[in-house]
Amino acid sequence: MSISKYFPVASDRMGIIWTLSSIKDLCIIEFGPAGTTHYSVESIGQINGEDLATIYSTGMDESDITFGTYERLEQSIKEVDINKKPKYIFVMASSVSSIIGADVKSVCRELQGEVNAKLIPITTGGLKYDYNVGVEEALELIVKNIVKSCDKKEDSYNIIGSNIDEYNFLSDSEEIKRMMKSVFNKDLNTTFTSYTSVDELEGAARASLNIVIRKEGLKAAEYMKKKFNIPYVYRKPIGLTQTMKFIDEIKELMNYEVNEEVLHKEITLLKKYLFRMRFKLRNLDNKKVGIFGDYDTVHSMKSFIEELGLCVDRAEILHGCKVESEDIIVDLGEPSRFKYLKSNELLILMADGATLDMFHRSKLDMQISNPNINALNIYPYTPCVGFRGCLLLLERILGIRN
């Protein structure tokens, strides 16, 4: 584990809580100390999210740890079931109880006949994996336990991977919805999982298409394809090239009719400013760009920057994962970033809030990923993805003074 001045990479437990916390009418019970649950809830506001779910802590003392008793957890499940009457209760171990081997799966199995709510045990949540693994598991648990079969399909779509741990989740989802309506005349069915509800997730199988915008949503999409026969596309469409690939993939997969007039206007406007970008590049001596963030944002933003003719000097994913590209590195830690930023002068630094807070020299700073320190995102129309996202990014880059 490398040293950290700012934030260490969040654990899979945090990824699970972030993914579930934005679902209205959902209950989560964490078997562990109240302080750790309190910290988790407080962190939701720090990443510009809202906790629509109800999160409970059982509390824990030395006897629970020493003797491995589950009385607190069992009583908590029964109380929540009686008082809140939820359809589903997710039951998870905290980092402390998972380390001592708390078996929440057995507790749920034994109690299921005594409560009305469906108990869904979460078997990860320790310190072994990064938050992205928790996001992936939570999404898969939702589609396996909450989404119901549906005989009647609607000509609509779901978005999978719009979670509050994504820095620009609100605006990016709005742009996906706008493009799907203006280009294909299709409406959203439900979102996994930002600002949705249990009832909406139960009806997710009504959709005829899943749009996956982050890698962690692929397992959930694969399950829905096999279980409910819902095809999916996977892409985070940053930049004109990737946005057009996104539209073409949906058109080919679903045989949707395209509004050519709208598409032509969007493309014409972007090409106008992409053409202006060529002149901008002639006057730039330093074209180096540093990109630091989550998996899909780094990959997609790197492609966009290279599309513009700028040089990606360093692209780094700030959590554990596997990458196929030799041009992208994986989480070398804060000291490595400190050293790189101190030694290099960049044209643009695209990064998380912590990296942007480090000493650096760049003409343009852009936050594209969490963790977040100071940024407040409440206006839902400043996307990175899609046509308008591309336009907004171009506006900022064209505004760089030589």
Buried (B, 14 or more C-beta within 10 A) or exposed (E): EEEEEBBEBBBBBBBBBBBBBBBBBBBBBBBBBBEBBEEBBEBBEEBBBEBBBBBBBBBBEEEBBEEEEBEBBBEBBEEBBEEEEBBBBBBBBBBBBBEEEBBBBEBBEEBEEEBEBBBBBBEBBBEEBBBBBBBBBBBBBBBBBBBEEBEEEBBBBBBBBBBBBBBBBBBBBBBBBBBBBBBBEBEBBBBBBBBBBBEBBBBBBBBBBBBBBBBBBBBBBBBBEEEBEBEBBBBBBBBBBBBBBBBEBBBEEBEBEBBEEBBEEBBEBBEEBBEEBEEBEEEBEBBBBBBBBBBBBBBBBBBBBBBBEBEBBBBBBBBBBEBEEEEBBBBBBBEBBBEBBEEBEBBBBBBBBBBBBBEBEBBBBBBBBBBBBEBEBEEBEBBBBBBBBBBBBBEEBEEBEE
